[in-house]
Amino acid sequence: MNLICGKDMFIPDIAVLRSSGGGRSAVDIAEAVLLGEIVSPGNRRKDVIDRPREYAAAGVPYVLRVDLRNRVPALALYELVDGEYRPLSAAAAGTTFVMRQPFEFSVDPADLLDEEAPQA
């Protein structure tokens, strides 16, 4: 989903919106409840520092970071408080990531990797 913020456009890896974005190529960033970034090695600074700063400036209430560094998945959820993101929940593979806001969700980050061999 493309998100418009003034003259800027963002394309987060995960977007939870206040209303359906179905059929639209872009929505205003004010529709975002939670935006998520999957941290990529080549864009680490952008995914970890720059994007959250831009999302905070736009007033996005929650940010989710998915980090797969060294094939050890980790999830971290942040809530916007006084213009900055503060950690709410975090977990790495082998533990359970639990979030209660903005909706309830839990998963072992290890389940994010497809490690099974193809069936013959």
Sequence and secondary structure as in RCSB ss.txt:
>XXXX:A:sequence
MNLICGKDMFIPDIAVLRSSGGGRSAVDIAEAVLLGEIVSPGNRRKDVIDRPREYAAAGVPYVLRVDLRNRVPAL
ALYELVDGEYRPLSAAAAGTTFVMRQPFEFSVDPADLLDEEAPQA
>XXXX:A:secstr
 EEEETTEEE  SEEEESS  TT SEEEGGGEEEEEEEE GGGHHIIIIIHHHHHHHTT SEEEEEE GGG  EE
EEEEEETTEEEEEEEEETTS EEE SSS EEE GGGGS       
